[in-house]
Amino acid sequence: MTVPLFDTGKFSFLRSIFTLCVGAATLSPLSAQAPEVSSDRRVTFHVRAAKAEEVLLAREGSSPKPMQRDEKGIWSLTTDPLEPDFYGYSFVVDGVDMMDANNPMIKPNLLTSQSMIYVSGNGSQSWDVKRVPHGTLHRHFYASSVVGDDRDFYVYTPPGYNPQVNKKYPVLYLLHGYSDDASGWTSVGRAHVILDNLIAEGKAKPMLVVMPLGYGAPEIVAPGGAGRRVPNIGQRNFDKFTEALLKEVIPEVEKSYRVEKDRNSRAITGLSMGGGEALTTGLNHLDQFAWVGSFSGAVIMAGNDYPKLFPAVDSTAKSRLQLLWIACGTEDGLLDPNRKLEEWLKSKDVPVTRIETLGGHSWGVWRRNLANFVPLLFGKTGAKK
């Protein structure tokens, strides 16, 4: 069924997300004031922690930095000028990670929710809301017989989409990373805004974007990391996710929306864990997907035995792929595993478009990856069946 975006319904997995976010917020110290963004894009953070011995600022894209305390017990830190973007952050007060109680903007996460700050530029970033036609976000809930739980997925329909008009659209399946939920690509990644702007500028074809929950083995994201230590859970997580996507999500999307149903009209990509899932799902099911991408793909979550992970990659893969696009930040710990995977794929005569950009394992890299990947999709097809 489809429900309003903010209705959590009776689904236990989503209630746990809400509990984690609210629980984290109640632990937050009293902020002195909200973060201040100056005209030169420096950000000053403040937090009141009079009895603390040490306070660090943990900001996305940077290592933790010590804050300075004044005579009133207020700790502060001013950054260097930052690139226009959204940044997650938290305060580490005597070793305890805490959100900013004076900032309502939250970066949701199943394990480590943070506060979030927006550093604006000149309004030209692909994730800035602009005066262009906007698409619509839909949220679907369903009971998964494959995984055995209740879960959700999001669907972006482009501006002008009308279910009463017999016009069909291609579909991008966009996967989140480890510890995100199904809302990750909209609440943090701004995927719907990026699509609105690219379509309005004529840089991307109008398309649907489907953002499913990425856990085939939900226990992998249990608090404390215990789930990650279960033998073979990475492979099972990938396998069951693929099964749920192919048997449950895609059939429901194709029943509920006016979409093209051929492989040349389906693309799949994702970030980190979702990048690994996109590669293993896409390359092992080229009868379903002709366009495959990965942003900082964590294939290593399921191991590095490539013949085992990609049993369907053979001499026909080259002729069937419209695009295989693998991106990673140059400061990302997954850069070397991604390079090794690319080398293996090329040894199998599978062409790879390899993208390496500045940055680490962060949303600042992945938002830009999405903005560069989407315009490449669903061009002239027909040569590769």
Buried (B, 14 or more C-beta within 10 A) or exposed (E): EEBEEEEEBEBEBBEBBEEBBEEBBEEBBEBBBBBEBEEEBBBEBBBBBEEBEEBBBBBBBBEBEEBEBEEEEBBBBEBEEBBBBBBBBBBBBEEEBBBBBBBEBBBBBBBBBBBBBBBEEEEEBBBBEBEEEBBEBBBBBBEBEBBEBBBBBBBBBBBEBEEEEEEEBBBBBBBBBBBBBBBBBBBBBBBBBBBBBBBBEEEBBBBBBBBBBBBBBBEBBBEEEEBBEBEEBBBBBBBBBBBBBBEBBBEBBBEEBBBBEEBBBBBBBBBBBBBBBBBBBBBBBBEBBBBBBBBBBBBBBBEEEBEEBBEEBEEEBBEBBBBBBBBBBEBBEBBEBBBBBBEBBEEBEBEBEBBBBEBBBBBBBBBBBBBBBBBBBBEEBEEEE
